[in-house]
Amino acid sequence: MNKGKLYGLRVYAKAFKRYVSLAIWYPMDGRTDKWQLYFSTDDSMDGREVLDYYRTRFQLEFCFRDGKQHAGITNCQSTDFRKLDFHFNASLAAVNLAKAACKRLGITYSISSCKSFIHKAYMLERFICVFGISPDPQVIDKLFKELILFTARAA
């Protein structure tokens, strides 16, 4: 599984004074410094389920981290639950849309590179609009690729 082997077992955890479900993943290249251990207090889960739960959990944590750092999820000052709910959903939707845009454009996902990409696209569109010229689609495509995607490659 994922260029490695996954073992699952039910073990007694002395610290918890109970049985836990343990998943052990290690890479096929035999490096012992890359072993990963995951566990769940639900001892009926198998190793694959434990690993899937952790992966899902980390994806959620990354969304919240990006929402806090870049999408202003903690900047709402309202005490109304409906307004807070809308604000949280809008912040997380912005993060997910940025991730989808990066995937669609084929650039490595990073909120900062995505923000830079969107800003440069807006600036290019603004320059064309302010100069009042009728742009040639081939020239615009060339400018877009050279100026905007340069940031994505450099990052």
Secondary structure, DSSP 4 states (H G I P E B T S, - for coil): --SEEEEEEEEEETTTTEEEEEEEEEETT--GGG-EEEEES-TT--HHHHHHHHHHHHHHHHHHHHHHHHS-TT------HHHHHHHHHHHHHHHHHHHHHHHHHT----HHHHHHHHHHHHHHHHHHHHHT----HHHHHHHIIIIIHHHHHH-
